[in-house]
Amino acid sequence: MKALEGVRVLDFTHVQSGPTCTQLMAWFGAEVIKVERPGVGDITRGQLRDLPDVDSLYFTMLNANKKSITLDTKNKGGKQVLERLVKSCDVLVENFAPGALDRMGFSWERIQELNPRMIYASVKGFGPGPYEDCKVYENVAQCTGGSASTTGFEDGPPLVTGAQIGDSGTGLHLALGIVTALFQREKSGRGQRVLAAMQDGVLNLARVKLRDQQRLAHGPLKEYPQYANGGFTDECPRAGNASGGGQPGWAVKTKGGGANDYIYVIIQPPGWAEYMKLCGRAELIDDPDWATPEARLHKLDKCFGIIEEWTKTKDKFEVMEILNKVNIPCGPILSMKELAAEPSLRATGTIVEVDHPTRGKYLTVGNPIKLSDSPTDVERSPLLGEHTLEILNEVLGYSEEEIESIRQSGAVGKIAEPVAAE
């Protein structure tokens, strides 16, 4: 039995933040019913396509293990189907613009009338306040949540990160909120609202920078490159590749000279002697100008320069193997090409090859959370409206005559033909 088996999720999400949340729940065994517009569907089905007339990788990699029903929620019959869905589900998840579901006639108050046990979960850009009605996308969230202002090099502009901490990060926060609300419902018997604001989620992930903002009031941040250059203001600075954990760290070049022939190394006090032995600079182990963290603070660039002269003689994997033998933390810079080909990630289900009826085989990221008693099977994303007939009949209990009436009303668009099992 899977962890969320028996939980039914009504998925009104699109693009990335909401689908990240509902996909995670589907991986853990929830039955996720994705509601899409007839003939159109989630906008990401057609975004960034690499194959004509085939669902994009953007869509397929965010909607695994789900069922798709097409539903015109402006249609009278469509609203009736939706009311029955609300009564039949445990969780409703949406990431519409503020007020969209209210305008459809499904406010929180109306949903409580239909199903008092419903967990109503939302992703929004901002929490209550002056910006709560503003629309937010990934990079906007990174900028308004504090990440961009603290990312990049001190002499350059603020930067966004390639990790989708605004969208996917908020989806992960929302999933935890939903599971927590479901757990509380076991004791209270009642549903509740769950809100995850993207600004809040990014700020949570950037909390160490809020820590450093407060530390600034009591003196310079010694682990930042600015300490050597005397470049602090009253705002938490950008730190380049400096470590955020209090120990100096940097990405140094390795053999090969390619764009990702780098390894990230950290200088901790116990590792200084080992570094200097490897670098052929044993005389610096006990040299008072180099031997202590305090002595090295004003010349960290020279410290990493010494280490880089050694790392450039070996490839990044050789450096990793050597440093780990002497308990020095490090991490090679791995490209997406390297990660896609890594056998160990395939073995753990972190990267999964999936077969799709129109796309063929493709890679997707599997469940990053592993439970010993709840295995994850990654199934392909649904075709648009693929499960409309199944949901109307098996989930909602409509008869064949009622389904035909619903179809004739235009409430569900053209009902898709069932896809043969692979």
Wavefront OBJ file of the C-alpha trace (Angstrom):
o trace
v 0.000 0.000 0.000
v 1.258 3.435 -0.913
v 1.356 6.246 1.622
v -1.446 8.369 0.088
v -3.525 5.544 -1.336
v -7.214 6.365 -0.877
v -6.683 10.127 -1.087
v -8.345 11.745 -4.101
v -7.032 15.070 -5.374
v -8.904 17.480 -7.626
v -6.100 19.128 -9.566
v -6.865 22.593 -10.934
v -3.198 23.437 -11.409
v -1.183 24.393 -14.456
v 2.370 25.287 -15.500
v 4.801 24.291 -12.693
v 4.179 25.231 -9.060
v 0.853 23.439 -8.607
v 1.664 20.449 -10.851
v 4.860 19.864 -8.843
v 2.735 19.499 -5.718
v 0.089 17.229 -7.217
v 2.649 15.065 -9.027
v 4.403 14.436 -5.733
v 1.096 13.368 -4.182
v 0.392 11.121 -7.166
v 3.794 9.464 -6.753
v 2.871 8.666 -3.166
v -0.309 6.962 -4.314
v -3.011 9.642 -4.351
v -5.528 9.522 -7.201
v -4.986 12.866 -8.910
v -7.697 14.062 -11.300
v -6.388 16.893 -13.461
v -9.140 19.195 -14.743
v -8.340 20.741 -18.133
v -10.119 22.890 -20.668
v -11.598 20.897 -23.576
v -9.438 21.071 -26.677
v -6.753 23.159 -24.917
v -5.593 21.675 -21.626
v -2.701 22.836 -19.483
v -0.854 25.562 -21.407
v 2.426 23.706 -20.970
v 1.238 20.897 -23.234
v 2.165 23.183 -26.116
v 5.018 25.210 -24.610
v 8.659 24.592 -25.560
v 7.709 21.707 -27.834
v 10.552 19.715 -29.342
v 8.233 17.489 -31.405
v 5.252 18.799 -33.412
v 1.756 18.040 -32.086
v 3.119 16.081 -29.116
v 2.834 17.050 -25.450
v 5.966 18.950 -24.463
v 8.542 17.679 -22.010
v 7.542 20.668 -19.879
v 4.123 19.033 -19.423
v 5.118 15.371 -19.301
v 7.742 15.909 -16.596
v 5.279 17.647 -14.251
v 2.179 15.520 -14.669
v 3.193 11.899 -14.194
v 0.765 9.430 -12.609
v -2.280 11.701 -13.093
v -5.640 11.291 -14.776
v -7.003 13.955 -17.133
v -10.624 15.026 -17.472
v -11.692 17.822 -19.800
v -14.351 20.087 -18.338
v -15.871 23.410 -19.371
v -16.507 25.007 -15.992
v -18.511 27.852 -17.596
v -21.010 25.339 -18.922
v -24.014 24.552 -16.696
v -23.477 20.821 -17.059
v -19.757 21.318 -16.441
v -20.479 23.103 -13.161
v -22.676 20.207 -12.079
v -19.899 17.724 -12.834
v -17.474 19.903 -10.908
v -19.794 20.023 -7.895
v -19.887 16.242 -7.864
v -16.085 16.140 -8.143
v -15.744 18.467 -5.157
v -18.014 16.188 -3.137
v -15.983 13.135 -4.186
v -12.454 14.420 -3.514
v -10.365 14.997 -0.405
v -8.155 17.803 -1.695
v -8.553 20.611 -4.222
v -5.325 22.219 -5.440
v -5.231 25.372 -7.568
v -2.748 27.971 -8.712
v -5.052 30.284 -10.629
v -4.775 34.048 -10.476
v -6.324 35.418 -7.253
v -10.119 35.141 -7.234
v -10.458 32.868 -10.278
v -12.273 30.027 -8.501
v -14.516 32.521 -6.698
v -15.620 33.907 -10.060
v -16.394 30.360 -11.194
v -18.773 30.058 -8.242
v -16.490 27.879 -6.126
v -15.420 30.078 -3.257
v -14.018 28.538 -0.091
v -17.419 29.004 1.540
v -19.195 27.196 -1.317
v -16.659 24.367 -1.264
v -17.192 23.958 2.495
v -20.937 23.646 1.862
v -20.359 20.938 -0.724
v -17.668 19.083 1.234
v -16.798 20.146 4.796
v -13.837 17.716 4.791
v -12.217 19.270 1.716
v -8.628 20.518 1.937
v -8.489 23.582 -0.333
v -4.874 24.300 -1.237
v -3.570 27.251 -3.217
v -0.313 28.575 -4.597
v -0.251 32.356 -4.818
v 2.504 34.813 -5.601
v 2.266 36.748 -2.343
v 0.550 36.370 0.987
v -1.918 38.949 2.348
v -0.604 42.472 1.874
v -0.117 45.130 -0.772
v 1.015 42.704 -3.480
v -1.396 39.805 -2.946
v -3.256 40.412 -6.231
v -0.084 40.528 -8.331
v 0.761 37.695 -10.702
v 4.064 35.947 -10.095
v 6.282 33.678 -12.146
v 9.446 31.785 -11.236
v 11.968 34.573 -11.650
v 9.652 37.164 -10.114
v 9.417 34.972 -7.018
v 13.195 34.609 -6.850
v 13.564 38.385 -7.047
v 10.877 39.269 -4.518
v 11.847 36.480 -2.111
v 15.441 37.617 -1.583
v 17.257 34.998 -3.628
v 18.315 37.134 -6.596
v 19.707 39.969 -4.491
v 22.081 37.548 -2.789
v 23.057 35.509 -5.887
v 25.909 36.376 -8.245
v 29.281 38.041 -7.847
v 29.807 41.260 -5.931
v 30.695 43.291 -9.016
v 27.817 41.969 -11.113
v 24.013 42.195 -11.300
v 21.617 40.116 -9.217
v 21.061 36.669 -10.714
v 18.314 34.059 -10.693
v 19.270 30.451 -10.123
v 18.662 27.586 -12.526
v 16.910 25.633 -9.774
v 13.185 26.401 -9.822
v 12.969 27.436 -6.188
v 9.973 29.683 -6.825
v 7.748 27.233 -8.681
v 8.866 23.739 -7.717
v 10.057 24.923 -4.303
v 6.629 26.334 -3.507
v 4.961 23.186 -4.821
v 6.981 21.146 -2.335
v 5.981 23.487 0.489
v 2.322 23.178 -0.543
v 2.487 19.375 -0.590
v 3.717 19.365 3.003
v 0.904 21.726 3.975
v -1.689 19.457 2.360
v -0.398 16.292 4.004
v -0.316 18.118 7.354
v -3.919 19.266 6.877
v -4.971 15.715 5.992
v -3.302 14.472 9.157
v -5.139 17.070 11.256
v -8.424 16.156 9.556
v -8.101 12.668 11.014
v -8.541 14.278 14.442
v -10.764 17.272 13.672
v -12.936 15.824 10.916
v -12.767 19.176 9.117
v -11.048 20.443 6.042
v -9.156 23.722 5.894
v -7.427 26.225 3.620
v -3.748 25.737 2.814
v -1.824 28.628 1.279
v 1.731 28.601 -0.024
v 2.917 31.984 -1.302
v 5.857 31.896 -3.705
v 7.554 34.872 -2.060
v 7.322 33.098 1.296
v 8.671 29.844 -0.131
v 11.700 31.501 -1.720
v 12.438 33.431 1.467
v 12.280 30.188 3.452
v 14.837 28.628 1.108
v 16.997 31.770 1.366
v 16.815 31.927 5.153
v 20.592 31.817 5.636
v 20.768 35.159 3.860
v 18.257 36.657 6.298
v 20.546 35.256 8.992
v 23.496 37.061 7.431
v 21.544 40.309 7.091
v 21.155 40.343 10.865
v 24.771 39.328 11.489
v 25.891 42.402 9.545
v 24.705 44.623 12.395
v 27.412 43.121 14.608
v 30.370 43.229 12.262
v 31.608 42.037 8.859
v 30.786 38.599 7.471
v 34.190 36.971 7.582
v 33.381 34.039 5.305
v 32.336 36.345 2.430
v 34.879 37.458 -0.225
v 34.017 41.075 0.639
v 35.786 40.678 3.987
v 39.193 40.742 2.344
v 38.223 43.694 0.168
v 36.389 45.755 2.795
v 33.310 45.881 0.583
v 30.342 45.592 2.951
v 27.308 47.888 3.005
v 24.281 47.605 5.274
v 22.684 44.950 3.008
v 23.480 41.249 2.762
v 25.776 41.036 -0.265
v 26.125 38.697 -3.188
v 28.697 36.067 -2.352
v 29.682 34.472 -5.650
v 30.524 30.842 -4.945
v 31.366 31.395 -1.282
v 30.017 28.792 1.092
v 26.935 29.774 3.070
v 27.845 27.577 6.011
v 30.667 29.545 7.616
v 33.518 27.619 5.978
v 35.292 29.120 2.930
v 34.327 27.394 -0.313
v 34.854 27.980 -4.023
v 34.577 26.316 -7.426
v 38.064 25.612 -8.811
v 39.061 24.433 -12.269
v 39.962 20.838 -13.049
v 41.651 19.093 -15.969
v 39.835 19.358 -19.287
v 39.065 23.055 -19.428
v 35.402 22.556 -20.337
v 32.496 24.667 -19.149
v 31.800 22.266 -16.277
v 35.308 21.029 -15.546
v 35.186 22.435 -12.033
v 34.885 21.057 -8.527
v 33.561 22.839 -5.475
v 35.953 22.603 -2.542
v 35.677 23.722 1.074
v 38.546 24.645 3.363
v 37.838 23.421 6.882
v 40.510 23.659 9.596
v 41.114 19.867 9.757
v 41.600 19.718 5.988
v 44.234 22.440 5.569
v 47.187 20.144 6.184
v 45.846 17.511 3.774
v 45.316 20.123 1.071
v 48.852 21.432 1.411
v 50.341 17.933 1.285
v 48.416 17.212 -1.931
v 49.407 20.566 -3.404
v 53.086 20.115 -2.592
v 53.064 23.072 -0.206
v 53.717 21.308 3.098
v 55.680 24.340 4.322
v 52.383 26.257 4.679
v 50.870 23.747 7.125
v 52.502 25.327 10.174
v 53.383 28.722 8.725
v 51.738 31.264 11.075
v 50.704 33.376 8.059
v 48.673 30.438 6.684
v 48.090 27.876 9.437
v 44.880 29.213 11.024
v 41.474 30.169 9.579
v 41.985 33.725 10.843
v 45.338 34.022 9.080
v 43.810 32.784 5.807
v 40.739 35.039 5.797
v 42.415 37.937 4.003
v 43.970 35.740 1.328
v 41.324 33.164 0.520
v 41.762 33.878 -3.183
v 45.418 32.827 -2.860
v 44.401 29.711 -0.879
v 42.024 28.612 -3.600
v 44.623 29.541 -6.216
v 47.087 27.092 -4.639
v 44.455 24.364 -4.565
v 43.422 25.085 -8.159
v 46.969 24.630 -9.423
v 46.723 21.060 -8.119
v 43.131 20.348 -9.199
v 43.925 21.432 -12.782
v 46.246 18.429 -13.068
v 43.367 15.961 -12.545
v 39.792 15.560 -13.724
v 36.971 16.413 -11.323
v 36.171 12.803 -10.485
v 39.784 12.031 -9.661
v 39.871 15.069 -7.373
v 36.648 13.942 -5.677
v 38.038 10.466 -5.043
v 41.308 11.776 -3.619
v 39.711 14.390 -1.361
v 37.066 12.035 0.004
v 39.796 9.593 1.078
v 41.118 12.305 3.398
v 37.627 13.444 4.532
v 37.572 16.738 2.657
v 34.076 17.698 1.414
v 33.854 18.527 -2.288
v 31.466 18.287 -5.189
v 32.170 18.061 -8.915
v 30.103 20.382 -11.088
v 27.839 17.922 -12.897
v 26.132 18.942 -16.127
v 22.617 17.867 -17.062
v 24.185 15.619 -19.708
v 26.262 13.874 -17.051
v 23.326 13.541 -14.665
v 21.089 12.081 -17.377
v 23.681 9.366 -18.028
v 24.484 8.579 -14.371
v 23.636 4.877 -13.714
v 23.227 5.280 -9.946
v 20.441 7.851 -10.429
v 18.618 5.422 -12.714
v 19.046 2.660 -10.140
v 17.477 4.719 -7.345
v 14.596 6.002 -9.464
v 15.785 9.589 -9.256
v 15.929 9.629 -13.070
v 13.399 7.432 -14.850
v 12.850 6.480 -18.472
v 9.160 6.537 -19.371
v 7.342 5.397 -22.507
v 4.672 7.709 -23.930
v 2.133 6.738 -26.639
v 2.869 9.759 -28.872
v 6.309 10.958 -27.694
v 8.009 7.614 -27.260
v 10.676 7.188 -24.580
v 11.804 10.181 -22.530
v 13.611 10.865 -19.276
v 11.958 12.443 -16.283
v 12.925 13.175 -12.712
v 11.449 10.621 -10.334
v 10.359 10.995 -6.737
v 13.187 12.676 -4.783
v 11.743 11.387 -1.495
v 12.200 7.698 -0.769
v 9.992 5.816 1.731
v 10.887 2.279 2.751
v 7.273 1.045 2.830
v 5.787 3.166 0.035
v 7.431 2.480 -3.321
v 7.069 4.972 -6.160
v 6.170 3.930 -9.684
v 6.556 6.717 -12.231
v 3.857 6.477 -14.894
v 3.550 8.634 -17.985
v 1.545 11.842 -18.073
v -2.034 11.617 -19.394
v -3.160 12.646 -22.841
v -5.657 15.509 -22.842
v -8.988 14.222 -21.533
v -7.774 10.630 -21.594
v -9.661 9.642 -18.438
v -12.836 11.696 -18.887
v -15.080 8.686 -19.483
v -13.483 6.678 -16.656
v -13.888 9.506 -14.140
v -17.504 10.248 -15.102
v -18.445 6.592 -14.834
v -16.214 4.977 -12.202
v -15.465 7.931 -9.908
v -18.660 9.989 -10.161
v -21.095 7.180 -10.906
v -22.819 8.647 -13.966
v -24.777 6.197 -16.088
v -24.152 5.803 -19.807
v -27.275 7.852 -20.545
v -26.140 10.644 -18.209
v -22.660 10.647 -19.731
v -24.168 10.991 -23.196
v -26.255 13.923 -21.967
v -23.166 15.557 -20.466
v -21.296 15.050 -23.730
v -24.170 16.508 -25.769
v -24.221 19.590 -23.515
v -20.616 20.398 -24.426
v -19.549 20.218 -20.792
v -16.592 17.924 -21.450
v -15.788 18.550 -25.098
v -14.941 15.566 -27.248
v -14.472 12.493 -25.056
v -11.107 10.938 -25.831
v -10.863 7.341 -26.954
v -9.269 5.031 -24.357
v -5.555 4.431 -24.904
v -4.472 0.813 -25.071
v -2.297 -0.304 -22.163
v 1.419 -0.356 -22.918
l 1 2 3 4 5 6 7 8 9 10 11 12 13 14 15 16 17 18 19 20 21 22 23 24 25 26 27 28 29 30 31 32 33 34 35 36 37 38 39 40 41 42 43 44 45 46 47 48 49 50 51 52 53 54 55 56 57 58 59 60 61 62 63 64 65 66 67 68 69 70 71 72 73 74 75 76 77 78 79 80 81 82 83 84 85 86 87 88 89 90 91 92 93 94 95 96 97 98 99 100 101 102 103 104 105 106 107 108 109 110 111 112 113 114 115 116 117 118 119 120 121 122 123 124 125 126 127 128 129 130 131 132 133 134 135 136 137 138 139 140 141 142 143 144 145 146 147 148 149 150 151 152 153 154 155 156 157 158 159 160 161 162 163 164 165 166 167 168 169 170 171 172 173 174 175 176 177 178 179 180 181 182 183 184 185 186 187 188 189 190 191 192 193 194 195 196 197 198 199 200 201 202 203 204 205 206 207 208 209 210 211 212 213 214 215 216 217 218 219 220 221 222 223 224 225 226 227 228 229 230 231 232 233 234 235 236 237 238 239 240 241 242 243 244 245 246 247 248 249 250 251 252 253 254 255 256 257 258 259 260 261 262 263 264 265 266 267 268 269 270 271 272 273 274 275 276 277 278 279 280 281 282 283 284 285 286 287 288 289 290 291 292 293 294 295 296 297 298 299 300 301 302 303 304 305 306 307 308 309 310 311 312 313 314 315 316 317 318 319 320 321 322 323 324 325 326 327 328 329 330 331 332 333 334 335 336 337 338 339 340 341 342 343 344 345 346 347 348 349 350 351 352 353 354 355 356 357 358 359 360 361 362 363 364 365 366 367 368 369 370 371 372 373 374 375 376 377 378 379 380 381 382 383 384 385 386 387 388 389 390 391 392 393 394 395 396 397 398 399 400 401 402 403 404 405 406 407 408 409 410 411 412 413 414 415 416 417 418 419 420 421 422
